[in-house]
Every structure is written in C-alpha cells, then in structure tokens.
C-alpha cells in the first residue's frame, strides 16, 4: 500500500521567514514519482514539482527548494523568504510504478499561513 | 491552452436528484482523472481513463456513481441518486503520459441538501 504523511496540519509564519513543509512517504515500489501541488484559497490545484525516484538531486526554483532523501523516504519542501502569496494548502503526492504511475496518493496537506 | 475546464463550478441540489459534472481535458492529454476532495477524506481518486477507456474505477464509492468519456475532449461524472454525503469538491485532471504531472480543473463544488 502507498501512503503519504504530511504531519504538519497547519503552519503560520511571519512574512520573510523561511518555512519547511515535511513529507514522508511509504511504498514498496522501487520506481515512483513524487510531486508537490499548491492549492491556494481560490481552490484549484497547481503543480509545483515532479521528482523521479532515481534522481535524488535537490532542486531549487526561485524561493522554492526541495530536498529528496530516499534513505528516509522524505521529500521536503522549503520556501525561503515567505510571502503572503505563498499562503495555501500544499500537498505532497506519490505515484508508484505498481499503479502504472497513474494512481496517485495524496497526503492530507499542510495549510501554510504567511502573516504580513 | 485553456487548461482543464469543468462545469458547473457550483451545484446545489436536493437529495435524490441526479447530478452530472462535466470535464474537458487539455487537448492532447491521454489520461483523465476524477477526484473528490472532502475535509474528512482529503483528495481521493475516483476513476481514471486512458484514451477514453476507464482503466481503474476502484475509487468510485458506490453504484450511484458512474463516469463516462465518450470522446477525447469530454467526460462526465454522474451521481444518481445524490445524497448529502456526496457533498464535496469534485476535480477533474488530465495528464499527457504515465508519471507526468496532472493538471487540475477549477473543481465543481457540489452541495446536496
């Protein structure tokens, strides 16, 4: 069975602070993809990043960075110098090979509130 | 591209009525997904299609739910009869290839009274 755990239900930070959102996953598949999606107050889900299980390189995109550690089954997401526009619910997701990569399991989400 | 289009955006209906949700995926995407989002259960995959064919409907909660994809640019999710516990936001998403990111529509907020 596949499982994605986002232990932080809600996080509040003051603008310009850095914040890390945790994601821990479980799968018996050796090949899988990991994703992060953002759901702003408007409601739609927006794709942020996709990672292949074979690629443990960390990635940085502007103020966003992701740390993938296969040894700890974690795929954490850091926002540097947070802004009010970052306020949203963030979902981590797992797409394993055994589901043909199509059966995506989402975590329960972390609600981030950035206070001005 | 216009992205994934869903209609209606909001639907309020009475218990026992039939509800039909509609989705137009991104052109060229061969995979279409229906999800349901609730506070209690989070985001759940209901069913997905590949080239208009239903591949996995194991997430469909009951026989009251059915989904079709008559062509590459249109899919429906039908609930008949609807019940108050069906109240949720229903998302449609599409992707181009296995393992690729999914692009979500704006969702349909369904309220069954």
Interface residues (C-beta under 8 A of the other chain):
Chain A: X33 X35 X37 X42 X43 X44 X45 X46 X47 X50 X52 X91 X95 X99 X100 X101 X102 X103 X104 X106 X107 X108 X109
Chain B: X31 X33 X42 X43 X45 X48 X50 X55 X56 X89 X91 X93 X95 X98 X99 X100 X101 X102 X103 X104 X105 X106 X107 X109
